Amino acid sequence: MTDALLLTFVFLVAGVISVPIASRLGLGSVLGYLLAGIIISPLLALLNVDISALQHFAELGVVLMLFLVGLELNPKKLWALKSKLLGLGGGQVALTAAFIMGLGMLLNQDWRTSLAVGLVLALSSTAIVIQTLTEKGLMKSDGGQSSFAVLLTQDIVVIPMLAFIPLLAAPELIESLSHTTNMAQAGNHSETVSLVAGLASWQKMLVTIGAIATVILSGSFLVTPIFRYIAVAQLRELFTATALMFVIGTTLLMSLVGLSPALGTFLAGVVLANSPYRHELESDIAPFKGLLLGLFFMTVGAGINFTLLFSHFPTILGLTIGLIMVKATTLLLLGWIFNIRGSNKWLFALGLAQAGEFGFVLLSFTVSNAVISQEIADTLLLVVALSMLLTPILFIVYDQIIAPRYASDQSAGHHEEFPDENKIIIAGSGRVGSTIDNILRLANYHSTVIDFSVKRLEALERFGVKNYFGDATRPDLLEAAGIDEASLFIIAIDNPEQTTKLVKYVKEKYPDLHIIARAFDNNHVYDLWAYGCRDIIRENFDSSLRMGRSAFEALGISQQKAGKMIEVFSQHDKVSMIEVADAHQIGVPFHENKTFIARLRKYLEEKNPQLQAEMKRIQGEAKD
């Protein structure tokens, strides 16, 4: 227990110190985590920590990341990426593997070894690239979307790679591996649990298809009822536990059938992309993803073999730079073919120029299947780690040198046209929120509606209204819903205290975001105004005006003139509220605020005669 606590404390301290410093220097969190791992590596060696075993656990962060990425997609969006998946992604893997294979053969390596190395190094780092693109707000750019398509393709092709690589086994390595394996089995009798061990090829295929079908069917028909059942208890920790149970269960199932856990959880995320619990899932899992990804990057930094690195530094550095140049050149070529232009082309090329975390897994796999010798694998492990370590620097080159140049060119002449993607978030789907949502949707505006009522959620689903479960006052849920990209935030929840709290938080965190807030009375209006909201709608004000107009009509005034009289009163009321708003004190009722009473009385004494005269004038016109 003490050892585990000490190890946890060491990693937390390293991350807490290194990442903020790296972020302030503009290096990004990924490089901060990598440097933290390098710094604590001597201490970990002193404590005899198994970095490799720790890294396998930390890879759960990659799994959770791909699950969250899947939540952002739905089958329609995935289908829309098919050309990029096949063309960009497939082309990148094939061309990079072919180039590296050719270079390996020029260096007098066997063609089988060269091909295996090419396949391993063709993969890029999903964890680093997606994390960095998200942090920099580049995920939705043309370069970011193209990068995502390539990364997704790479995660998919890991499966056929695992099936193909054993076919490349070298005869001279098989005998050596057999001898080493026999010696290892003599001292270790443990076995890994597998559902496909000892099965024929066709049986493995059936089990694999069954596992994938289980993920799809459970995500489509089982998960939502379970979450609805859990949500009734309104215990956030129980919902979090259920979300983690589903993701880890999917990971376990994929591992048992020999598939990529990351691909399996990505598929699960895609299945749940249209679930009403999507944003709650995202906000609950995101903290675990962030911590485990940080741990993963630190293990990469700590796992660098500095003895081998320093003894062969020129060779390893040359191989790393050569790998980055080969991949960047390949990506630039594909970017030109697929019409990726401007700074997006360089973002695409530089962002994916490194090797990936699956390289660690595949290199171990190639050694265990007598495809690559242990000596070559050790060198390539350093190349993979060093290329990942250099990736944040490549993004800095893009940010500081490439992007500004293209930005100045575009500002001088061509301006790219962006589609209208106004993101609207509505907090509350009751009688107010649902009506606003319907109005917007009839005008082809699509909003994200968040509500904490399970019963209301079920009722709206029967009418085909799309909304999401969750507490809209939670900052993490708002971030998961995309408030940082929103152009309009409408607060329609049926609780004045929560509305005030939400307005205060959003105006502090996102001062430029336009907020429309529902107010319950005049006192609430002044509270919201004091916290910075300038678009406030009193929930009963419009209905009161309509009733006043009906009263005028019942007294014999024409509909047209009654409407004018109500408009005069409405304008007077709005101006009067603004005039005395600065005298309001939050938490102090009107009748106890002497300054407010004096200000309002003075204003009304000055303006009421004018208002009465205007009303009388309109009445006189009505009688004529």
C-alpha positions as CSV (number, residue, x, y, z in Angstrom):
1,M,0.0,0.0,0.0
2,T,2.8,2.4,0.9
3,D,4.7,1.7,-2.3
4,A,1.5,2.4,-4.4
5,L,0.8,5.6,-2.5
6,L,4.5,6.8,-2.9
7,L,4.4,6.0,-6.7
8,T,1.1,7.8,-7.1
9,F,2.4,10.8,-5.2
10,V,5.6,11.0,-7.3
11,F,3.6,11.0,-10.6
12,L,1.1,13.6,-9.3
13,V,3.8,15.9,-8.1
14,A,5.7,15.6,-11.4
15,G,2.7,16.4,-13.4
16,V,1.4,19.2,-11.2
17,I,4.8,21.0,-11.4
18,S,5.9,20.3,-15.0
19,V,2.6,20.7,-17.0
20,P,1.8,24.3,-15.9
21,I,5.3,25.4,-16.5
22,A,5.3,23.8,-20.0
23,S,1.9,25.4,-20.8
24,R,3.0,28.9,-19.7
25,L,6.1,28.5,-22.0
26,G,3.8,27.6,-24.9
27,L,5.0,24.0,-25.0
28,G,1.7,22.3,-24.4
29,S,0.6,19.8,-21.8
30,V,1.9,16.7,-23.7
31,L,5.5,17.9,-23.7
32,G,5.1,18.8,-20.0
33,Y,4.1,15.3,-19.2
34,L,6.9,13.8,-21.3
35,L,9.5,16.0,-19.6
36,A,8.0,15.1,-16.2
37,G,8.5,11.4,-17.0
38,I,12.1,12.0,-18.0
39,I,12.8,14.0,-14.8
40,I,11.5,11.3,-12.5
41,S,12.9,8.3,-14.4
42,P,16.0,8.0,-12.1
43,L,13.7,7.9,-9.1
44,L,11.5,5.3,-10.7
45,A,14.6,3.2,-11.5
46,L,15.7,3.5,-7.8
47,L,12.3,2.3,-6.7
48,N,12.4,-0.6,-9.2
49,V,9.2,0.4,-10.9
50,D,8.1,-1.7,-13.9
51,I,7.6,1.1,-16.4
52,S,6.3,-1.3,-19.1
53,A,3.6,-2.7,-16.9
54,L,2.6,0.8,-15.7
55,Q,2.4,1.9,-19.4
56,H,0.0,-0.9,-20.2
57,F,-2.3,0.3,-17.5
58,A,-1.9,4.0,-18.6
59,E,-3.0,3.0,-22.1
60,L,-6.5,3.0,-20.7
61,G,-6.3,6.7,-21.2
62,V,-5.9,6.2,-24.9
63,V,-8.9,3.9,-24.8
64,L,-11.0,6.5,-22.9
65,M,-9.9,9.2,-25.3
66,L,-11.1,7.2,-28.3
67,F,-14.4,6.5,-26.6
68,L,-14.9,10.3,-26.1
69,V,-13.9,10.9,-29.8
70,G,-16.5,8.3,-30.8
71,L,-19.2,10.2,-28.8
72,E,-18.6,13.2,-31.0
73,L,-19.4,11.2,-34.1
74,N,-22.4,9.4,-35.4
75,P,-22.7,6.8,-38.2
76,K,-23.7,9.6,-40.7
77,K,-20.6,11.6,-39.9
78,L,-18.4,8.5,-40.0
79,W,-19.8,7.6,-43.4
80,A,-19.1,11.2,-44.6
81,L,-15.4,10.5,-43.8
82,K,-15.2,7.4,-45.9
83,S,-13.2,9.0,-48.7
84,K,-10.7,10.3,-46.2
85,L,-10.5,7.0,-44.3
86,L,-9.8,5.0,-47.4
87,G,-7.8,7.6,-49.4
88,L,-5.9,9.6,-46.9
89,G,-5.7,7.0,-44.1
90,G,-5.1,4.0,-46.3
91,G,-2.8,5.9,-48.6
92,Q,-0.7,7.2,-45.6
93,V,-0.2,3.7,-44.1
94,A,0.6,2.1,-47.4
95,L,3.0,4.7,-48.8
96,T,4.8,5.3,-45.5
97,A,5.2,1.5,-45.0
98,A,6.5,1.2,-48.6
99,F,9.0,4.0,-48.2
100,I,10.4,2.8,-44.9
101,M,10.6,-0.8,-46.3
102,G,12.6,0.5,-49.2
103,L,15.0,2.4,-47.0
104,G,15.4,-0.6,-44.7
105,M,16.3,-2.8,-47.7
106,L,18.9,-0.2,-48.8
107,L,20.4,-0.5,-45.3
108,N,20.8,-4.3,-45.9
109,Q,17.9,-5.4,-43.8
110,D,15.8,-8.4,-44.8
111,W,12.6,-7.5,-46.7
112,R,10.4,-9.1,-44.0
113,T,12.0,-7.1,-41.3
114,S,11.9,-3.9,-43.3
115,L,8.2,-4.4,-44.1
116,A,7.4,-5.1,-40.4
117,V,9.3,-1.9,-39.4
118,G,7.5,0.1,-42.0
119,L,4.1,-1.1,-40.8
120,V,5.0,-0.3,-37.2
121,L,6.4,3.2,-37.9
122,A,3.6,4.1,-40.3
123,L,1.3,4.5,-37.3
124,S,1.1,8.0,-35.6
125,S,0.3,8.9,-32.0
126,T,-3.5,9.2,-31.6
127,A,-3.1,10.3,-28.0
128,I,-0.7,13.2,-28.6
129,V,-2.2,14.4,-31.8
130,I,-5.9,14.5,-30.7
131,Q,-4.9,15.9,-27.3
132,T,-2.9,18.7,-28.9
133,L,-5.4,19.5,-31.6
134,T,-8.2,19.7,-29.0
135,E,-6.1,22.0,-26.7
136,K,-5.3,24.3,-29.6
137,G,-8.8,24.4,-31.0
138,L,-7.7,22.9,-34.3
139,M,-9.7,19.7,-34.3
140,K,-12.5,21.1,-36.5
141,S,-10.1,22.6,-39.1
142,D,-9.6,20.9,-42.4
143,G,-6.2,19.8,-41.3
144,G,-7.5,18.6,-38.0
145,Q,-10.4,16.6,-39.6
146,S,-7.9,15.0,-42.1
147,S,-5.6,14.1,-39.3
148,F,-8.4,12.5,-37.3
149,A,-9.4,10.5,-40.4
150,V,-5.8,9.2,-40.8
151,L,-5.6,8.4,-37.0
152,L,-8.9,6.5,-37.1
153,T,-7.7,4.5,-40.1
154,Q,-4.5,3.6,-38.4
155,D,-6.4,2.3,-35.3
156,I,-8.5,0.2,-37.6
157,V,-5.5,-1.3,-39.6
158,V,-3.9,-2.4,-36.3
159,I,-6.2,-5.4,-36.5
160,P,-5.0,-6.8,-39.9
161,M,-1.5,-5.9,-38.9
162,L,-1.7,-8.2,-35.9
163,A,-2.9,-10.9,-38.2
164,F,-0.3,-10.3,-41.0
165,I,2.9,-9.6,-39.0
166,P,3.4,-13.2,-37.8
167,L,3.5,-14.3,-41.4
168,L,6.7,-12.4,-41.8
169,A,8.6,-14.5,-39.2
170,A,12.3,-15.0,-40.0
171,P,13.5,-18.6,-39.8
172,E,16.7,-17.7,-38.1
173,L,14.8,-15.8,-35.3
174,I,12.2,-18.6,-34.8
175,E,14.8,-21.0,-33.4
176,S,16.2,-18.4,-31.1
177,L,12.7,-17.4,-29.9
178,S,11.7,-21.0,-29.3
179,H,14.8,-21.5,-27.1
180,T,14.0,-18.3,-25.1
181,T,10.4,-19.2,-24.8
182,N,11.1,-22.6,-23.4
183,M,13.4,-21.1,-20.8
184,A,10.8,-18.6,-19.8
185,Q,8.0,-21.2,-19.5
186,A,10.2,-23.2,-17.2
187,G,10.1,-20.5,-14.6
188,N,6.6,-19.0,-15.3
189,H,3.4,-21.0,-15.8
190,S,1.0,-18.1,-15.9
191,E,-1.2,-17.6,-19.0
192,T,-3.2,-14.8,-20.3
193,V,-7.0,-15.3,-20.5
194,S,-8.3,-15.4,-24.0
195,L,-11.5,-16.4,-25.7
196,V,-9.8,-17.3,-29.0
197,A,-6.8,-19.2,-27.8
198,G,-6.6,-22.6,-29.4
199,L,-9.5,-22.0,-31.8
200,A,-9.4,-22.5,-35.5
201,S,-9.2,-19.4,-37.8
202,W,-12.9,-19.6,-38.7
203,Q,-13.9,-20.0,-35.1
204,K,-11.8,-17.0,-34.1
205,M,-13.5,-15.0,-36.8
206,L,-17.0,-15.9,-35.5
207,V,-16.0,-15.1,-31.9
208,T,-14.6,-11.7,-33.1
209,I,-17.7,-10.9,-35.1
210,G,-19.8,-11.8,-32.1
211,A,-17.8,-9.5,-29.8
212,I,-18.2,-6.6,-32.2
213,A,-21.9,-7.3,-32.5
214,T,-22.2,-7.5,-28.7
215,V,-20.7,-4.0,-28.4
216,I,-23.0,-2.5,-31.1
217,L,-26.2,-4.2,-29.8
218,S,-25.5,-3.4,-26.1
219,G,-24.8,0.2,-27.0
220,S,-27.9,0.5,-29.1
221,F,-30.5,-1.3,-26.9
222,L,-29.0,-2.0,-23.4
223,V,-26.9,1.0,-22.3
224,T,-29.6,3.7,-22.5
225,P,-32.2,1.8,-20.3
226,I,-29.4,1.1,-17.8
227,F,-28.4,4.7,-17.6
228,R,-32.1,5.8,-17.3
229,Y,-32.5,3.4,-14.4
230,I,-29.3,4.7,-12.7
231,A,-30.3,8.3,-13.3
232,V,-33.4,7.9,-11.2
233,A,-31.2,7.7,-8.1
234,Q,-29.6,11.1,-9.1
235,L,-26.3,10.0,-7.6
236,R,-23.5,11.4,-9.8
237,E,-20.9,8.9,-8.5
238,L,-23.2,6.0,-9.5
239,F,-23.5,7.3,-13.0
240,T,-19.7,7.7,-13.2
241,A,-19.2,4.1,-12.0
242,T,-21.7,2.9,-14.6
243,A,-20.0,4.8,-17.4
244,L,-16.6,3.4,-16.4
245,M,-18.1,-0.1,-16.1
246,F,-19.3,0.1,-19.7
247,V,-16.0,1.4,-21.1
248,I,-13.8,-1.0,-19.2
249,G,-16.2,-3.9,-20.0
250,T,-15.9,-3.1,-23.7
251,T,-12.1,-2.9,-23.3
252,L,-12.0,-6.2,-21.6
253,L,-14.1,-7.9,-24.3
254,M,-11.9,-6.6,-27.1
255,S,-8.8,-7.7,-25.3
256,L,-10.3,-11.2,-24.7
257,V,-10.8,-11.7,-28.5
258,G,-7.5,-10.2,-29.5
259,L,-8.8,-6.9,-30.9
260,S,-7.6,-3.3,-30.3
261,P,-9.4,-2.1,-27.2
262,A,-9.1,1.5,-28.5
263,L,-11.0,0.6,-31.6
264,G,-13.6,-1.3,-29.6
265,T,-14.3,1.6,-27.3
266,F,-14.3,4.0,-30.3
267,L,-17.0,1.9,-31.9
268,A,-19.0,2.0,-28.6
269,G,-18.7,5.7,-28.5
270,V,-20.0,6.0,-32.1
271,V,-23.0,3.8,-31.1
272,L,-23.8,6.1,-28.2
273,A,-23.2,9.3,-30.2
274,N,-27.0,9.9,-30.4
275,S,-27.7,8.9,-26.9
276,P,-29.5,11.4,-24.6
277,Y,-26.8,10.6,-22.0
278,R,-23.9,11.5,-24.3
279,H,-22.9,14.7,-22.6
280,E,-23.2,13.3,-19.1
281,L,-21.0,10.4,-20.2
282,E,-18.4,12.7,-21.7
283,S,-18.2,15.0,-18.6
284,D,-18.0,12.0,-16.2
285,I,-15.3,10.1,-18.1
286,A,-13.2,13.2,-19.2
287,P,-11.3,13.6,-15.9
288,F,-10.2,9.9,-15.9
289,K,-9.1,10.2,-19.5
290,G,-7.0,13.3,-18.7
291,L,-5.3,11.7,-15.7
292,L,-4.6,8.4,-17.5
293,L,-3.3,10.1,-20.6
294,G,-1.0,12.2,-18.5
295,L,0.3,9.1,-16.8
296,F,0.7,7.5,-20.3
297,F,2.9,10.4,-21.5
298,M,4.9,10.3,-18.3
299,T,5.6,6.6,-18.7
300,V,6.8,7.3,-22.3
301,G,9.2,9.8,-21.0
302,A,10.3,7.6,-18.1
303,G,10.7,4.6,-20.4
304,I,13.5,6.1,-22.5
305,N,16.6,3.9,-22.4
306,F,19.2,6.7,-21.9
307,T,22.1,4.3,-21.8
308,L,21.4,3.0,-25.3
309,L,20.3,6.5,-26.4
310,F,23.6,8.2,-25.4
311,S,25.8,5.3,-26.7
312,H,24.1,5.5,-30.2
313,F,22.8,9.0,-30.1
314,P,23.8,10.1,-33.6
315,T,22.3,7.0,-35.2
316,I,19.0,7.2,-33.2
317,L,18.6,10.9,-33.8
318,G,19.3,10.5,-37.5
319,L,16.7,7.7,-37.7
320,T,14.2,9.8,-35.8
321,I,14.6,12.8,-38.0
322,G,14.6,10.6,-41.1
323,L,11.3,9.0,-39.9
324,I,9.7,12.5,-39.4
325,M,10.9,13.6,-42.8
326,V,9.6,10.5,-44.6
327,K,6.2,10.7,-42.9
328,A,5.9,14.5,-43.4
329,T,6.8,14.2,-47.1
330,T,4.3,11.4,-47.6
331,L,1.6,13.4,-45.8
332,L,2.4,16.6,-47.9
333,L,2.0,14.5,-51.1
334,L,-1.3,13.1,-49.9
335,G,-2.5,16.5,-48.8
336,W,-1.8,17.9,-52.3
337,I,-3.7,15.0,-53.9
338,F,-6.7,15.4,-51.6
339,N,-6.7,19.2,-51.9
340,I,-5.6,20.1,-48.4
341,R,-4.2,23.6,-48.8
342,G,-2.6,26.5,-46.9
343,S,-1.7,26.1,-43.3
344,N,-4.0,23.0,-43.0
345,K,-1.6,21.1,-45.2
346,W,1.3,21.7,-42.8
347,L,-0.8,21.0,-39.8
348,F,-1.7,17.7,-41.3
349,A,1.9,16.8,-42.3
350,L,3.7,18.0,-39.1
351,G,1.0,16.8,-36.7
352,L,1.2,13.1,-37.9
353,A,5.0,12.9,-38.6
354,Q,5.8,11.0,-35.4
355,A,5.4,7.3,-34.6
356,G,2.6,6.2,-32.3
357,E,1.9,4.5,-29.0
358,F,0.8,1.4,-30.8
359,G,4.4,1.2,-31.9
360,F,5.4,0.0,-28.4
361,V,2.7,-2.8,-28.6
362,L,3.6,-3.9,-32.2
363,L,7.3,-3.9,-31.6
364,S,6.9,-6.2,-28.6
365,F,4.5,-8.3,-30.8
366,T,7.1,-8.5,-33.7
367,V,9.8,-9.7,-31.3
368,S,7.5,-12.3,-29.7
369,N,6.7,-13.6,-33.2
370,A,10.3,-13.8,-34.5
371,V,9.9,-11.0,-37.0
372,I,12.3,-8.5,-35.6
373,S,15.3,-9.1,-33.3
374,Q,15.4,-7.7,-29.8
375,E,18.4,-5.4,-30.7
376,I,16.5,-3.8,-33.6
377,A,13.4,-3.5,-31.5
378,D,15.3,-1.7,-28.6
379,T,16.6,0.9,-31.1
380,L,13.2,1.4,-32.7
381,L,11.6,1.8,-29.3
382,L,13.9,4.8,-28.8
383,V,13.0,6.2,-32.2
384,V,9.3,5.9,-31.4
385,A,9.7,7.6,-28.0
386,L,12.0,10.3,-29.3
387,S,9.6,11.1,-32.3
388,M,6.8,11.4,-29.8
389,L,8.9,13.6,-27.6
390,L,9.6,15.9,-30.6
391,T,6.0,16.2,-31.7
392,P,5.1,19.2,-29.4
393,I,8.1,21.0,-30.9
394,L,6.7,20.4,-34.4
395,F,3.4,21.9,-33.3
396,I,5.3,24.9,-31.9
397,V,6.9,25.3,-35.4
398,Y,3.4,25.3,-36.9
399,D,2.0,27.8,-34.4
400,Q,4.9,30.2,-34.4
401,I,6.2,30.1,-38.0
402,I,3.8,28.5,-40.4
403,A,0.3,29.5,-39.2
404,P,1.2,33.3,-38.8
405,R,2.5,33.4,-42.4
406,Y,-0.6,31.9,-43.9
407,A,-2.8,34.1,-41.7
408,S,-1.1,37.2,-43.0
409,D,-1.5,36.0,-46.6
410,Q,-5.2,35.3,-46.1
411,S,-5.8,38.7,-44.5
412,A,-4.2,40.4,-47.4
413,G,-6.4,38.8,-50.0
414,H,-8.3,35.6,-49.9
415,H,-10.8,35.0,-47.1
416,E,-11.9,31.5,-46.5
417,E,-15.7,31.1,-46.3
418,F,-16.9,29.1,-43.3
419,P,-20.3,27.4,-43.0
420,D,-22.8,28.8,-40.6
421,E,-22.3,26.6,-37.6
422,N,-24.1,28.5,-34.8
423,K,-24.0,26.3,-31.8
424,I,-26.9,26.9,-29.4
425,I,-27.2,25.4,-26.0
426,I,-30.5,25.4,-24.1
427,A,-30.5,24.7,-20.3
428,G,-33.8,23.2,-19.4
429,S,-36.4,21.4,-21.5
430,G,-39.6,22.3,-19.7
431,R,-42.5,24.3,-21.1
432,V,-40.2,27.2,-21.9
433,G,-37.1,25.4,-23.1
434,S,-38.9,22.9,-25.3
435,T,-40.9,25.7,-27.0
436,I,-37.8,27.7,-27.7
437,D,-36.1,24.5,-29.1
438,N,-39.1,23.9,-31.4
439,I,-39.0,27.5,-32.7
440,L,-35.3,27.3,-33.5
441,R,-35.6,23.9,-35.2
442,L,-38.4,25.1,-37.4
443,A,-35.9,27.8,-38.6
444,N,-33.3,25.1,-39.2
445,Y,-31.2,25.9,-36.1
446,H,-30.2,22.8,-34.2
447,S,-29.7,23.2,-30.5
448,T,-28.3,21.1,-27.7
449,V,-30.9,20.8,-24.9
450,I,-29.8,19.8,-21.4
451,D,-32.2,18.7,-18.6
452,F,-31.9,16.8,-15.4
453,S,-35.4,15.4,-15.3
454,V,-35.6,11.7,-16.4
455,K,-39.4,11.8,-16.7
456,R,-39.3,14.9,-18.9
457,L,-36.6,13.3,-21.0
458,E,-38.8,10.3,-21.6
459,A,-41.9,12.4,-22.3
460,L,-40.0,14.5,-24.9
461,E,-38.5,11.4,-26.6
462,R,-42.1,10.2,-27.4
463,F,-42.6,13.4,-29.4
464,G,-39.2,13.1,-31.1
465,V,-37.6,16.0,-29.3
466,K,-33.8,15.5,-29.0
467,N,-32.3,16.3,-25.7
468,Y,-29.6,15.2,-23.3
469,F,-29.6,14.2,-19.6
470,G,-27.5,16.1,-17.2
471,D,-27.3,19.0,-14.7
472,A,-26.8,22.1,-16.8
473,T,-25.3,24.0,-13.8
474,R,-22.2,21.7,-13.9
475,P,-19.2,23.4,-15.6
476,D,-17.8,20.1,-16.8
477,L,-21.1,19.1,-18.5
478,L,-21.3,22.6,-20.1
479,E,-17.8,22.0,-21.5
480,A,-18.8,18.6,-22.7
481,A,-21.8,20.1,-24.5
482,G,-19.4,22.5,-26.3
483,I,-20.1,25.8,-24.6
484,D,-16.7,27.1,-25.6
485,E,-17.8,26.9,-29.2
486,A,-21.4,28.2,-28.6
487,S,-22.7,31.4,-30.1
488,L,-25.8,31.5,-27.9
489,F,-26.7,30.1,-24.5
490,I,-30.4,30.1,-23.4
491,I,-31.2,29.5,-19.7
492,A,-34.7,28.2,-19.3
493,I,-34.4,26.2,-16.1
494,D,-37.2,26.4,-13.5
495,N,-35.1,27.6,-10.6
496,P,-34.1,31.2,-10.0
497,E,-31.1,30.4,-7.8
498,Q,-29.6,28.0,-10.3
499,T,-30.3,30.5,-13.1
500,T,-28.4,33.2,-11.3
501,K,-25.5,30.9,-10.4
502,L,-25.3,29.8,-14.0
503,V,-25.3,33.3,-15.4
504,K,-22.6,34.3,-13.0
505,Y,-20.4,31.4,-13.9
506,V,-20.9,31.7,-17.7
507,K,-20.3,35.5,-17.8
508,E,-17.0,35.0,-15.8
509,K,-15.8,32.1,-17.9
510,Y,-17.1,33.1,-21.3
511,P,-17.7,36.9,-21.2
512,D,-18.3,37.2,-25.0
513,L,-21.0,34.5,-25.1
514,H,-24.5,35.9,-25.7
515,I,-26.9,34.7,-22.9
516,I,-30.7,34.8,-22.9
517,A,-31.9,34.2,-19.3
518,R,-35.3,33.4,-17.9
519,A,-36.2,35.7,-15.0
520,F,-38.9,35.0,-12.4
521,D,-39.6,38.5,-11.1
522,N,-38.2,42.0,-11.1
523,N,-35.8,41.2,-8.2
524,H,-34.4,38.3,-10.2
525,V,-34.0,40.6,-13.2
526,Y,-31.8,42.9,-11.3
527,D,-29.7,40.0,-9.9
528,L,-29.1,38.7,-13.5
529,W,-28.3,42.3,-14.7
530,A,-25.8,42.7,-11.9
531,Y,-23.9,39.6,-13.0
532,G,-23.7,40.8,-16.6
533,C,-26.6,39.4,-18.4
534,R,-28.2,41.9,-20.8
535,D,-30.8,39.8,-22.5
536,I,-33.3,39.0,-19.8
537,I,-36.9,37.7,-20.3
538,R,-39.4,37.9,-17.4
539,E,-41.4,34.7,-17.7
540,N,-44.8,36.3,-16.9
541,F,-44.2,39.8,-18.4
542,D,-45.4,39.1,-21.9
543,S,-48.5,37.3,-20.8
544,S,-49.3,40.2,-18.4
545,L,-49.0,42.7,-21.3
546,R,-51.3,40.6,-23.4
547,M,-53.9,40.5,-20.6
548,G,-53.5,44.3,-20.2
549,R,-54.2,44.7,-23.9
550,S,-57.3,42.4,-23.6
551,A,-58.5,44.6,-20.7
552,F,-58.2,47.7,-22.9
553,E,-60.1,46.1,-25.7
554,A,-62.8,45.0,-23.2
555,L,-63.2,48.6,-22.2
556,G,-64.0,49.6,-25.8
557,I,-60.6,50.6,-27.1
558,S,-59.7,49.3,-30.6
559,Q,-57.2,46.5,-31.0
560,Q,-54.7,48.7,-32.8
561,K,-54.8,51.5,-30.2
562,A,-54.7,49.0,-27.3
563,G,-51.6,47.6,-28.8
564,K,-50.0,51.0,-29.0
565,M,-50.8,51.7,-25.4
566,I,-49.3,48.4,-24.3
567,E,-46.1,49.2,-26.3
568,V,-45.8,52.5,-24.6
569,F,-46.0,50.9,-21.2
570,S,-43.5,48.2,-22.2
571,Q,-40.9,50.7,-23.3
572,H,-41.4,52.7,-20.2
573,D,-41.0,49.7,-18.0
574,K,-37.8,48.6,-19.7
575,V,-36.2,52.0,-19.4
576,S,-37.2,52.4,-15.8
577,M,-35.6,49.1,-14.9
578,I,-32.4,50.0,-16.5
579,E,-32.4,53.5,-14.9
580,V,-32.5,52.1,-11.4
581,A,-30.5,48.8,-11.9
582,D,-27.3,50.1,-10.5
583,A,-29.0,50.8,-7.1
584,H,-29.9,47.1,-6.7
585,Q,-28.0,45.2,-4.1
586,I,-27.9,41.4,-4.6
587,G,-29.6,39.5,-1.8
588,V,-31.4,42.6,-0.5
589,P,-35.2,42.7,-1.1
590,F,-36.6,45.9,-2.7
591,H,-38.5,47.0,0.3
592,E,-35.3,47.0,2.5
593,N,-33.1,48.8,0.0
594,K,-33.6,52.5,0.8
595,T,-31.4,53.7,-2.1
596,F,-33.3,51.7,-4.6
597,I,-36.7,52.9,-3.3
598,A,-35.6,56.5,-3.4
599,R,-34.2,56.2,-6.9
600,L,-37.3,54.5,-8.2
601,R,-39.7,56.9,-6.6
602,K,-37.8,59.9,-8.0
603,Y,-37.8,58.4,-11.5
604,L,-41.6,57.5,-11.4
605,E,-42.4,61.0,-10.1
606,E,-40.7,62.5,-13.2
607,K,-41.8,60.0,-15.8
608,N,-45.3,58.9,-14.8
609,P,-47.0,62.2,-15.8
610,Q,-45.4,61.9,-19.2
611,L,-46.6,58.3,-19.5
612,Q,-50.1,59.2,-18.4
613,A,-50.3,62.0,-20.9
614,E,-49.2,59.7,-23.7
615,M,-51.8,57.1,-22.7
616,K,-54.5,59.8,-22.6
617,R,-53.5,61.0,-26.0
618,I,-53.8,57.5,-27.5
619,Q,-57.1,57.0,-25.7
620,G,-58.4,60.2,-27.2
621,E,-57.4,59.0,-30.7
622,A,-59.3,55.8,-30.0
623,K,-62.5,57.7,-29.2
624,D,-62.3,59.8,-32.3
